[in-house]
Amino acid sequence: MKLAEALSIRADLQRKVNQLKERILRNAKIQVDEKPAEDPNELLLELDQASKELVVLVKKINKTNNILTFDQNNTMADILAEREQLASLRDLYRELAKQATVSQDRYKKLEIKFMPAVDVKSVQKQADDYAKQFRELDVRIQALNWTENLID
């Protein structure tokens, strides 16, 4: 199985686990003499099985990412950490630019006037640069995911 396929299956299992949790909680209590829409005990068994499958798959993905060489100096795990940092910085700079963009809703001269504490244009440019770096790195990661096999 290719790494990309395993990642897709992992995403499906994560969604399934989350949906099962929600269904269990929705059926956790009922009125006296009523039946739940779904048996929470059966859902718990299904959740247990899906969780076990997810753990096995995540272990294989992590093992693969730790062994897989991305470039001369980095494993896939190293690059995934870098991609996560780029995403975090991109999101921070986007939010900073958004928050620093001042709209004046003053009705009287006495009302408080705000001004940006940062150069919004340069902050937005930095956000765009991080977004570009993220995209370029992500494309390289995805390409490798489709060529490499999952390690058992």
ZICORCOR-V34082 format. One line per field, one symbol per residue. psi: psi as a letter, one per 30 degrees, with the letter a starting at -180 (. if undefined). burial: # if it has 16 or more other ideal C-beta (glycine too) atoms within 10 Angstrom, else .. A space follows every 50 residues. Layout:
psi = ???
burial = ???
This chain:
psi = kleeeeeeeeeeeeeeeeeeeeeeefgekllkglklekjfeeeeeeeeee eeeeeeeeeeeeeeefekkeaefkleeeeeeeeeeeeeeeeeeeeeeeef jkkjhkflfflkkllkfljeeeeeeeeeeeeeeeeeeeeeeeeeeffkkk k.
burial = ..##.##.##..#..##..#..##..#............#..#..##..# ...#..#..##..##..#.#....###.#...#..##.##..##.##..# ...................#..##.##..##.##..#...#..##..#.# ..
